[in-house]
Amino acid sequence: MLKDILKKKVDSKGEEARGLFVFQEAGQAIRAEKTLKKAGFKVRLMAPPPHIRTGCDLVVAFDLIEQTVMTRELEESGNPPLNIVPVSDETTSPLELCRVKDFGGYLMVRAANMKITVEKGNLKIVNISGGGCPDVPYLADRMIGKTLNECEGPAQIGFSLCAYTLNVAYEEIRHLLGGAEA
């Protein structure tokens, strides 16, 4: 396969050059990430820097040397990017999607605008907040009061960008708490 024989392009700092696939809607970015990961590419869904936002709060970060092959894969899947931006400095660097805050007995993870807070001692979900999608109250109702091991992940019960980003936070908090095995 072409991607396997391409040599890695390295920038002046010795790091792999990166790029961003920009989409009009968050759902397109999520589909692109799934398509590219299924095809074996190493990509990350991230928050775009403010000056390249198009209404979508997500971009797909990728190894720039694989741009041609990945773009072809996205076009063949019917989901081509709106724009492709090389990451040249801090002003074009994507932002980390997750942030973690430790409150002693509680741990909160924020992914984009969605937050999940868990009591560390018993892994009980005590709060879900953020976002503005119509399924956020439903997600909160189905998850708050249950442990991380008892509830379904937000991606299984929700359908929106908020459900997707809450699922990113949910997976991160499970990872941070050792797979959520109490």
Buried (B, 14 or more C-beta within 10 A) or exposed (E): EEBEEBEEEEEEEEEBBBBBBBBEBBBBBBBBBBBBBEBEBEBBBBBBBEEBEEEBBBBBBBBBBBBEBBBEBBEEBEBBBBEBBEBEEEEBBBEEBBBEEEEEEBBBBBBBBBBBBBBBEEBBBBBBBBBEBEBBEBBBEBBBEEBBEEBEBBBEBBBBBBBBBBBBBBBBBBEBBEEBEE
